[in-house]
Amino acid sequence: MFPRAARGLAHLLAGLVIGPASFVWAVVTTLATGLLSFTYLGPPVFLVVTWVSRRIARVERWRAGWVLRRPIGDPYGPLTGRNPWTRGRAVIREPGTWRDLAWLLAGFPVGLVTGVAGVVAGLVWLGTVLAPLWLWAVPNPRLYPVADWLFNTVGGRFTLAAAGLAAAWPVWWLVAALSRVQASVAARLLEAGPRARLRQQVSALRATRLRVVDAQAAELRRIERDLHDGAQARIVAAGMTLALADRKLRASGSAEDPVRADVVSARRQLDEALAELRRLVRGIYPPILTDRGLVSALTALAGDAPSSVVVDAPELGDLPAAVESAAYFVVAEALANAVKHAGADECVITLRRTDGVLTLAVRDDGRGGADPSGSGLDGLRRRVEALDGTMEVTSPPGGPTTVLAEFPCAS
């Protein structure tokens, strides 16, 4: 009990100092930002004031967690916006900002009541315990008879010491309880509420999912490199060996030799296996994405299409590997559907990157009538949604068909 009481007494004493200062800061800054809210300087000033207030609130969360013996996390969401005005308006809409202000204003009266009661109780108990020693060192001849008996006789000193020891546990309990009351009120206001905790959990799950997607994309790239540099190279080497063996058999004049027929058959099977392996590699992760980027990969894809395909894409900068892969396969599937099912003569691929969002649109002049719930398009939609993106297919009968996908790709 004594360590908890000592920790509580230190917490209450610190509250008596921090509480008034925080209250003055909250009142002055609230009035100042309220007056400036009618001007263009309101959001930037509020942003600076909130930065300081959040540091004070962080100290209060640490103090409350120190008493309650549990961590108290920040309730704030990520700041959005590239300039002080948009960031300031985002801070104004943040519930945690107003919870901090509520504690800065309420911390002073709460800390005053609990702090004064706890400190007075602790000092009275300490004075009771140390009074005999003090009055023995500094005697006072004008004491009342009862006080003189308590302080200046052996029996009185024993009685006073026993009373102090008997009051130790209740006083320590009271100090610790008052400290916990103050810390609980602070935690109730300063920690994340149910909605903020849910938002934090969603953000954590989203970040975890994106890390898993990035790890999967990296693993797919590794598999593609291993197949390209390992198995594919060995198949090519085996095909070259069989070609040399076929040449030697022809040179020996054994054109009708069954062994040469087997060699030719084996070489043909290796060529087919190599072609299938290359299709598999391109289906896992197209090597051109790693070598040349998304725009060049789509340009090459458009060049291989049997119909006319126009790629309208400026420089997009660096994109996450998972986003590049998903965008590539969306375009590949849309082009395949346009040629195979819609009978399109022309397709237009448009790429734009604005405010951390990559927008991809594939439009063809085919007959339309595509089923958005089909297995191919539905699989692409799930792949896009795994990256927190969206995909819409518009395909009225008679055309045109438009596949629109958006990917978040903020750096």
C-alpha positions in Angstrom: 0.0 0.0 0.0 2.8 2.4 0.8 4.3 2.4 -2.7 0.9 3.0 -4.2 0.3 5.9 -1.7 3.7 7.4 -2.5 3.0 7.2 -6.2 -0.5 8.7 -5.7 0.9 11.5 -3.5 3.5 12.4 -6.2 0.7 12.3 -8.8 -1.6 14.6 -6.8 1.3 17.1 -6.1 2.1 17.2 -9.8 -1.6 17.7 -10.6 -1.7 20.8 -8.3 1.0 22.3 -10.5 0.0 21.1 -14.0 -3.7 21.7 -13.5 -3.7 25.5 -13.1 -1.2 25.9 -15.9 -3.2 23.7 -18.2 -6.4 25.6 -17.3 -4.9 29.0 -18.1 -3.4 27.7 -21.3 -6.8 26.2 -22.4 -8.7 29.4 -21.6 -6.3 31.8 -23.2 -5.8 29.7 -26.4 -9.6 29.0 -26.7 -10.3 32.7 -26.6 -7.5 33.5 -29.0 -8.4 30.9 -31.6 -12.1 31.8 -31.2 -11.3 35.4 -32.2 -9.1 34.3 -35.1 -11.6 31.7 -36.3 -13.2 34.5 -38.4 -10.0 35.2 -40.2 -7.7 33.3 -42.6 -5.3 32.6 -39.8 -7.8 30.6 -37.7 -6.9 27.0 -38.9 -3.1 27.4 -38.9 -3.1 29.0 -35.4 -5.5 26.3 -34.2 -3.1 23.7 -35.6 -0.2 25.1 -33.6 -2.3 25.4 -30.4 -3.5 21.9 -30.8 0.1 20.6 -31.2 1.0 22.1 -27.8 -2.2 20.9 -26.2 -1.7 17.4 -27.4 1.8 17.4 -25.9 0.2 18.4 -22.5 -2.4 15.7 -22.9 0.3 13.1 -23.7 1.9 14.0 -20.4 -1.4 13.7 -18.6 -2.0 10.3 -20.3 1.4 9.2 -19.1 0.7 10.4 -15.5 -2.7 8.6 -15.5 -1.3 5.4 -16.9 1.5 5.5 -14.3 -1.1 5.5 -11.5 -3.6 3.1 -13.2 -0.7 0.7 -14.2 -1.9 0.5 -17.8 -1.0 2.3 -21.0 -3.4 4.9 -22.3 -3.1 5.3 -26.0 -3.6 8.4 -28.2 -7.1 8.8 -29.6 -6.0 10.8 -32.7 -6.4 9.7 -36.2 -3.9 10.5 -39.0 -3.8 14.1 -40.2 -4.7 14.7 -43.8 -4.0 17.6 -46.1 -0.9 19.1 -47.5 -1.2 22.7 -46.2 -1.8 24.1 -42.7 -5.4 25.2 -43.6 -6.6 21.8 -44.6 -4.7 20.1 -41.7 -6.1 22.6 -39.3 -9.7 21.9 -40.4 -9.0 18.2 -40.1 -7.8 18.8 -36.5 -10.9 20.7 -35.7 -13.1 17.8 -36.8 -11.0 15.4 -34.7 -13.0 14.3 -31.6 -9.8 13.7 -29.6 -9.0 17.4 -29.9 -12.1 18.4 -28.0 -11.6 15.6 -25.4 -8.2 17.1 -24.7 -9.7 20.5 -24.3 -12.3 19.1 -21.9 -9.6 17.7 -19.7 -7.5 20.8 -19.8 -10.5 22.7 -18.5 -11.7 20.1 -16.1 -8.3 18.9 -14.8 -7.9 22.0 -12.7 -11.0 21.6 -10.5 -10.7 17.8 -10.3 -7.0 18.1 -9.5 -7.7 20.8 -6.9 -10.3 18.8 -5.0 -8.5 15.5 -5.1 -5.0 17.0 -4.7 -5.8 19.2 -1.7 -7.7 16.4 0.1 -4.9 13.9 -0.6 -2.0 16.2 0.2 -3.7 17.4 3.4 -4.4 13.9 4.6 -0.8 12.8 3.8 0.7 15.9 5.6 -1.5 15.5 8.7 -0.5 11.8 8.9 3.1 12.6 8.4 2.9 15.4 11.0 1.3 13.1 13.5 4.1 10.6 13.1 6.9 13.2 13.2 5.4 15.6 15.8 7.0 14.0 18.8 10.4 14.0 17.3 10.0 17.6 16.2 8.8 18.9 19.6 11.5 16.9 21.3 14.1 18.7 19.2 12.3 22.1 19.5 10.5 22.1 22.8 7.5 24.5 23.4 6.7 25.3 27.0 3.3 26.8 26.1 1.6 23.6 25.1 -1.9 22.7 26.3 -1.9 20.0 29.0 -3.1 17.3 26.7 -0.5 18.2 24.0 2.2 18.5 26.7 1.4 15.0 27.9 1.4 13.7 24.3 4.6 15.4 23.3 6.7 15.5 26.4 6.0 12.2 28.2 7.0 8.8 27.3 3.5 7.4 27.5 2.1 10.3 25.4 4.7 9.8 22.7 3.9 6.1 22.6 0.2 6.9 22.3 0.8 9.4 19.5 3.1 7.1 17.6 0.6 4.2 17.9 -2.2 6.6 16.6 0.0 7.5 13.7 0.7 3.9 12.9 -3.0 2.9 13.2 -4.0 5.7 10.8 -1.3 4.8 8.3 -3.3 2.3 6.3 -6.5 4.4 6.0 -4.5 7.5 5.1 -2.4 5.6 2.5 -5.6 4.1 1.1 -7.3 7.5 0.9 -4.3 9.1 -0.9 -4.1 6.2 -3.4 -7.9 6.3 -4.0 -8.0 10.0 -4.6 -5.1 9.7 -7.0 -6.9 6.9 -8.9 -10.1 9.0 -9.1 -8.1 11.9 -10.7 -6.3 9.4 -13.0 -9.6 7.7 -14.0 -11.3 10.9 -14.9 -8.2 11.9 -17.0 -8.2 8.5 -18.7 -11.9 8.6 -19.4 -11.5 11.9 -21.2 -8.1 11.5 -22.8 -8.1 7.9 -24.1 -9.8 6.8 -27.3 -13.6 6.4 -27.1 -15.4 3.4 -28.6 -15.6 5.0 -32.1 -12.0 6.0 -32.0 -10.9 2.6 -30.9 -12.9 1.0 -33.7 -11.3 3.4 -36.1 -7.8 2.5 -34.8 -8.6 -1.2 -35.1 -9.8 -0.7 -38.7 -6.7 1.3 -39.5 -4.5 -1.4 -37.9 -6.3 -4.2 -39.8 -6.0 -2.2 -43.1 -2.3 -1.6 -42.5 -1.8 -5.3 -41.7 -3.7 -6.4 -44.8 -1.7 -4.1 -47.0 1.6 -5.4 -45.6 0.4 -8.9 -46.3 -0.5 -7.9 -49.9 2.9 -6.3 -50.4 4.6 -9.4 -49.0 2.6 -11.5 -51.4 3.5 -9.3 -54.3 7.2 -9.5 -53.3 6.9 -13.3 -53.0 5.3 -13.5 -56.5 8.2 -11.4 -57.9 10.6 -13.8 -56.3 8.9 -16.8 -57.8 8.8 -15.1 -61.2 12.5 -14.4 -61.0 13.3 -18.0 -59.9 11.2 -19.4 -62.7 12.7 -17.0 -65.3 16.3 -17.4 -64.2 16.2 -21.0 -63.0 13.7 -23.4 -64.5 13.2 -21.5 -67.8 17.0 -21.2 -68.3 17.4 -24.9 -67.7 14.7 -25.8 -70.2 16.3 -23.6 -72.8 19.7 -25.3 -72.1 18.1 -28.7 -72.4 16.5 -27.7 -75.7 19.8 -26.5 -77.0 21.4 -29.8 -76.0 18.7 -31.7 -77.8 19.2 -29.5 -80.9 22.9 -30.3 -80.9 22.1 -34.0 -80.6 19.7 -33.7 -83.5 22.3 -32.0 -85.6 24.9 -34.7 -84.8 22.4 -37.4 -85.7 21.7 -35.7 -89.1 25.4 -35.3 -89.7 25.9 -39.0 -89.1 23.4 -39.8 -91.9 20.8 -41.5 -89.6 17.9 -39.5 -90.8 15.4 -42.3 -90.2 16.9 -43.4 -86.9 14.2 -43.9 -84.2 16.6 -42.3 -81.7 16.5 -39.1 -83.8 12.7 -39.2 -83.8 12.7 -39.4 -80.1 15.1 -36.5 -79.9 12.9 -34.4 -82.1 9.8 -35.3 -80.1 11.6 -34.4 -76.9 12.7 -31.1 -78.3 9.1 -30.3 -79.4 7.8 -31.1 -75.9 10.5 -28.9 -74.3 9.4 -26.0 -76.6 5.8 -26.5 -75.6 6.8 -26.7 -71.9 8.9 -23.5 -72.3 5.9 -21.7 -73.9 3.6 -22.8 -71.1 6.2 -21.8 -68.5 6.4 -18.3 -70.0 2.7 -17.9 -69.9 2.7 -19.0 -66.3 5.4 -16.5 -65.5 3.5 -13.7 -67.2 0.4 -14.7 -65.2 2.2 -14.7 -61.9 3.9 -11.3 -62.3 4.7 -9.9 -65.7 8.5 -9.3 -65.8 8.0 -6.1 -67.8 6.5 -4.4 -64.8 9.7 -4.9 -62.9 11.9 -3.9 -65.8 10.0 -0.9 -67.4 7.0 0.1 -65.1 3.3 0.1 -65.5 2.9 2.6 -68.5 5.5 0.7 -70.6 3.9 -2.6 -69.7 0.5 -1.4 -70.8 2.0 0.0 -74.0 3.5 -3.3 -74.8 0.2 -5.0 -73.9 -1.6 -2.7 -76.3 0.9 -3.4 -79.0 0.2 -7.1 -78.8 -3.6 -6.6 -79.0 -5.3 -7.6 -82.3 -7.4 -4.4 -82.3 -6.4 -0.7 -82.1 -5.5 0.3 -78.5 -4.6 3.8 -77.4 -2.8 4.4 -74.1 -3.3 7.8 -72.5 -1.0 8.0 -69.5 1.4 10.6 -68.2 4.3 9.9 -65.9 2.8 8.2 -62.8 5.9 8.1 -60.5 6.6 5.2 -58.3 3.7 2.9 -57.6 3.4 0.0 -55.1 4.1 -3.4 -56.8 0.7 -4.7 -55.8 -1.1 -1.8 -57.4 0.9 -2.1 -60.6 0.2 -5.8 -60.8 -3.6 -5.4 -60.2 -3.8 -2.5 -62.7 -2.0 -4.5 -65.4 -4.3 -7.5 -65.0 -7.4 -5.3 -65.0 -6.3 -3.9 -68.4 -5.3 -7.4 -69.7 -8.7 -8.8 -68.8 -10.6 -5.8 -70.2 -8.7 -6.0 -73.5 -9.3 -9.8 -73.7 -13.0 -9.4 -73.1 -13.2 -6.5 -75.6 -11.7 -8.7 -78.4 -13.2 -12.0 -77.5 -16.7 -11.1 -76.5 -17.5 -7.5 -77.5 -15.9 -7.6 -80.9 -14.4 -4.1 -80.3 -12.3 -2.3 -83.0 -10.8 0.3 -80.7 -10.0 0.6 -77.0 -8.7 3.5 -75.0 -6.8 3.1 -71.8 -6.6 6.1 -69.5 -4.4 6.4 -66.4 -4.4 9.3 -64.0 -2.8 9.8 -60.5 -4.5 12.5 -58.4 -4.2 13.1 -54.7 -2.8 9.6 -54.0 -5.4 7.8 -56.1 -4.6 6.0 -59.3 -7.6 6.0 -61.7 -7.7 3.5 -64.5 -10.3 3.4 -67.2 -10.6 1.0 -70.1 -13.2 1.9 -72.7 -14.0 -0.1 -75.9 -16.5 0.4 -78.7 -17.8 -3.1 -78.7 -21.3 -4.4 -78.5 -21.5 -4.2 -74.7 -23.7 -6.4 -72.5 -20.8 -7.6 -70.3 -21.8 -9.3 -67.0 -20.1 -7.5 -64.1 -20.7 -10.6 -61.9 -18.8 -12.9 -64.3 -16.0 -15.0 -62.9 -13.2 -13.0 -64.6 -14.5 -9.5 -63.7 -15.5 -10.6 -60.2 -12.1 -12.0 -59.6 -10.5 -8.7 -60.7 -12.9 -6.8 -58.5 -11.9 -8.8 -55.4 -8.2 -8.2 -56.3 -8.8 -4.5 -56.5 -10.8 -4.4 -53.3 -8.0 -6.2 -51.5 -6.0 -3.0 -52.0 -8.8 -0.8 -50.7 -9.7 0.1 -54.3 -13.0 0.1 -56.2 -13.9 -1.2 -59.6 -17.0 -0.6 -61.7 -18.1 -2.0 -65.0 -20.5 -0.1 -67.2 -21.6 -2.1 -70.2 -25.1 -1.3 -71.6 -26.4 -3.4 -74.6 -24.9 -1.9 -77.8 -21.9 -0.5 -75.9 -19.7 1.1 -75.1 -18.1 -0.9 -72.2 -16.1 1.0 -69.6 -14.1 -0.6 -66.8 -13.2 2.0 -64.1 -10.8 1.1 -61.3 -9.4 3.3 -58.5 -6.4 2.3 -56.4 -5.1 4.2 -53.3 -1.4 4.7 -53.8 -0.4 7.5 -51.5 3.3 7.5 -50.7 
